[in-house]
């Protein structure tokens, strides 16, 4: 689910909204390291009543941008895309937003939660293939990722659902194909047997 690609400076950082504010914290850190001068916060009110529900009454993009402002990111470095409801739309709508501002980045940096790296780049390969991109999240193990607000019994099914989406979305043409090692498929099947099914696509 993770990629070990080296960080490279970019013209624009896409900050993909989710239920984990640590993505915003990480993006602010990358900004202060000088890795991108402009941040596009992308994400609407995409989830209600499921494991990714935020409980926020505002788009994820607005909440993330506010957090980054609190962490010293200036308003001049912020663009908001508050409509996207999935990862493909994060890229598609952000690209359109930048075009409306007359901006055509030569390289983008994508800030995501750790287990979204591979899927984010698979969507990038379909939605914005002509612009090179790298992805970044904070390091750590599964156990280190979990918190009292995001416990293992919640994150486990979310992670499993994200893994399933790698091959389901590729089959539907929504993201690029990703090679899934046999041992990962076997682990997926075993976890499904154990009941980690709350975030799986029912029609897959």
TAJO-V590007 format. One record per residue. SS is DSSP state (~ for helix, > for strand, _ for the rest). PHI is phi in degrees with one decimal (none if undefined). Layout:
# TAJO-V590007
ss = [SS & SS]
phi = [PHI & PHI]
This chain:
# TAJO-V590007
ss = [_ & _ & _ & _ & _ & _ & _ & _ & _ & > & _ & > & > & > & > & > & _ & _ & _ & _ & _ & ~ & ~ & ~ & ~ & ~ & ~ & ~ & ~ & ~ & ~ & ~ & _ & _ & _ & > & _ & _ & > & > & > & > & _ & _ & _ & _ & _ & _ & _ & _ & _ & _ & _ & _ & _ & _ & _ & _ & _ & ~ & ~ & ~ & ~ & ~ & ~ & ~ & ~ & ~ & ~ & ~ & _ & _ & _ & _ & ~ & ~ & ~ & > & > & > & > & _ & _ & _ & _ & _ & ~ & ~ & ~ & ~ & ~ & ~ & ~ & ~ & ~ & ~ & ~ & ~ & ~ & ~ & _ & _ & _ & _ & _ & _ & > & > & > & > & > & _ & _ & ~ & ~ & ~ & ~ & ~ & ~ & ~ & ~ & ~ & ~ & ~ & ~ & ~ & ~ & _ & _ & _ & _ & > & > & > & > & > & _ & _ & _ & _ & _ & ~ & ~ & ~ & ~ & _ & _ & _ & _ & _ & _ & ~ & ~ & ~ & ~ & ~ & ~ & ~ & ~ & ~ & ~ & ~ & ~ & ~ & ~ & ~ & ~ & ~ & ~ & ~ & ~ & _ & _ & _ & _ & _ & _ & _ & _ & _ & _ & ~ & ~ & ~ & ~ & ~ & ~ & ~ & ~ & ~ & ~ & ~ & ~ & _ & _ & _ & _ & _ & _ & _ & _ & _ & _ & _]
phi = [none & -100.7 & -125.1 & -108.0 & -91.9 & -68.4 & -71.9 & -132.2 & -57.9 & -134.3 & -78.0 & -141.7 & -109.4 & -91.7 & -109.7 & -82.5 & -64.9 & -166.9 & -91.8 & -119.7 & -67.0 & -63.3 & -63.6 & -63.9 & -58.7 & -64.9 & -62.1 & -61.5 & -62.4 & -63.8 & -60.9 & -69.2 & -80.1 & 82.5 & -83.1 & -161.5 & -86.3 & -135.2 & -116.2 & -103.6 & -92.8 & -126.5 & 151.5 & -97.6 & -93.3 & -94.9 & -134.0 & -137.3 & 77.2 & -128.9 & -67.0 & -96.4 & -59.9 & -93.8 & 79.6 & -84.3 & -98.6 & -130.7 & -59.1 & -56.4 & -58.8 & -67.1 & -65.4 & -65.6 & -63.5 & -61.3 & -60.6 & -68.2 & -61.5 & -61.8 & -96.3 & 95.5 & -79.1 & -73.3 & -59.2 & -66.5 & -100.5 & -117.6 & -126.5 & -112.1 & -124.9 & -98.6 & -111.9 & -59.8 & -119.1 & -157.4 & -68.7 & -59.6 & -67.8 & -52.7 & -73.0 & -62.8 & -72.9 & -66.3 & -60.3 & -65.2 & -60.7 & -62.6 & -62.4 & -63.9 & -90.2 & 73.3 & -109.5 & -127.2 & -67.9 & -89.6 & -154.5 & -123.0 & -120.5 & -113.3 & -94.9 & -143.8 & -73.6 & -54.5 & -85.0 & -100.6 & -59.4 & -65.7 & -70.1 & -59.7 & -71.3 & -66.8 & -71.2 & -55.8 & -63.0 & -94.2 & -85.8 & -150.4 & -68.1 & -79.3 & -108.1 & -59.4 & -145.4 & -127.8 & -127.6 & -147.0 & -151.3 & -77.8 & -79.9 & 146.2 & -90.3 & -57.0 & -62.9 & -70.7 & -68.3 & -69.0 & -136.5 & -56.8 & -80.8 & -126.7 & -74.2 & -60.0 & -73.2 & -98.6 & -70.4 & -54.6 & -63.1 & -62.7 & -60.9 & -64.5 & -64.8 & -64.3 & -61.9 & -58.6 & -65.8 & -59.0 & -90.8 & -67.6 & -68.3 & -63.5 & -63.5 & -90.0 & 82.5 & -85.3 & -147.7 & -75.6 & -60.5 & -128.5 & -73.9 & -107.8 & -58.6 & -58.9 & -68.0 & -72.3 & -59.8 & -65.2 & -64.1 & -58.3 & -61.0 & -66.0 & -68.6 & -62.3 & -59.4 & -82.5 & 100.3 & -84.8 & -115.1 & -65.6 & -111.7 & -79.4 & -77.8 & -68.5 & -97.0 & -75.8]
